[in-house]
């Protein structure tokens, strides 16, 4: 980032590996490889999830509210066939730092943010800030920022339930 220094615990592969090792030590078991791939990837998550479940997924916007120039959004991703929730996420969207077309599409609430960015061909930089384990939800989470034109535009926290069969299917 030009002119800005981004400081974070998570910024390279070795640090990601250490964060995952800490989670595995807490769990006293290895994180299944498909889940590791989902957690460390920085592309369009929806495409990877569709490949893993081998059927269509649906994004459900559970809540969305604006406060000034910030949009708060909570979603879940379900398998269409059986309705199993495979992940959920909370987003903080700084609408003033978004291209107008992206802002309008996010507010419509019909698609995931990643696929909207991809379909609109918006150049971004994604930075994973943290990976951890939420004991109460039995879910591995990751927090990452999406920068557009060197401006922090979106912060997302995604939760992946660890006990889902899809992570262990072959």
N, C-alpha and C positions, 0 to 999 in steps of 0.2 A: 504494500500500500504506500503510495507516494506521499511523503510528508507526514505519515502517521506510523507509529510503531504499534503493532498489535501484539499484546502480551497475553500469554495464555499457557495453561498447563499442557494443553494438547496442541501440538503443531507439527509433529513429524511422526513417521511410522514407528520409530523406536519408543516414543512416548505413548503412542496408541497401544503398542504391545504391552508396555508396563501397566497401563490402565486396565487392559483386559486381564492381565495376570493377577492384578489385585482383586478383580471381581471373581475370577476363578478360585482364588484362595478363600474368599468369603463363602462362595458356594460349595467349596470342596468338590468341584467337578469341572471338567472342561466345558467351555461354551461351544455348542455345535458349530461346525464350520460355516454352514449357510447363514447362521445368525451373525457370526463374525464378519462375513462378507457384507451383509446388510449394514452393520454398524459402522464399518470403516469406509464404505463407499461414499463418494461425494457427487454422484450423478443423480439421475432421476430415479428416486426410490420406487415409484409406482411400477416402472418397467421390471425392476428386479423382483418385486413382490409378486407380480403376475407370473413371472417365470417360475418362481418357487412353488406357488400354489397350483399352477397349471390350469387356472381358470380365471375368469374375470374377477376383478376386485371392484368394490365401490367405495367412494369417498363420501362419508356422511358428515356434514357440518353440524356439530352439536350445538355450538354457540358462536356468536359473532357479535361484537359490539365495538363501536368507535368511541374514542375519547380524545377529542382534539384531532391531532394528526396521527394518532396511533390506532390501529385496528387490532383488537385481541380476538383470536380465533381458536376454537377447539374442535378437532375433527377425530374421527376414527376411520380405520380402513378395515372393511369386512370382506370375507369371501362371499361372492354373490350366491353360490349354490346353497351353503349351509348357514350363512350369517355369522360365522365365527369371526370375532375381532382379532386381527393379526397385529395391529398396532394402533396407538393413538398419539396425538400430538397437540401441543399448544404453541401457538405462534404469536409473536408480537411484530406487527407490520408497521413500519414507519412510512405512511402513505406519501408523505412529501418527498421521499427519496425514491419513489417508483415512477417508471414511465406511466403515463395516463392509461394506456390500454391495459397494462398489467394490473394497475390499481382497480380499474373498473371490473375486470374479470375476477379478481380475488373477492371483491365485494359481492359479486353475483353469487359466489359460494357454490358453484357447481362442479369444480374440478380442483385437483391438488395444485399447490403452488408450484411444485417442481415441473409438472407437465405444462402448466401455463407458461412458465419461463422458457421451457424448451420450444413449445409451439410458437411463441412470439419471437423466438431466436434472440433472446436477450443475453448478452454476455454477463457472466457473474463470476465472482470468486467466492468459494465456500470455505469456511474455516471451522473445523471441529474444535470446540473449546473445552469440552469435558465429556467424559464417559463414566457412568457409574451404575450402581445397582440400587433400585428402590425396593427395600425388603417388604414393605406393606403391599405393594402391587406385584411383587415377584416378577419385576421387569427390569431389563437392562435399559438404560436411557442414554441418550446422547444429546448434547446441546451444541448447536452450530449456528454460525452467522452467515448470512448471504449479503455480499456487497455488490452493489450495482454502481458503476462509474465511480468507484473508490469511496462510496458512501455506504455506511451500514444501513441496509434496507429492511432486513428481516432476521429475527432470531427465532429459532425453532427448537423445541424440546420434544423429542420423540421417545416413546416408550414401547418396548418390544417384550411381551410376556415370554418368559424363558421356558415355560413348560408346554408350549404348543407343539403338537406332533409334527408340524411342517418343518421345524428346524432339524428334526432327526430323520425325515424321510429321505429315501435315496432315489 
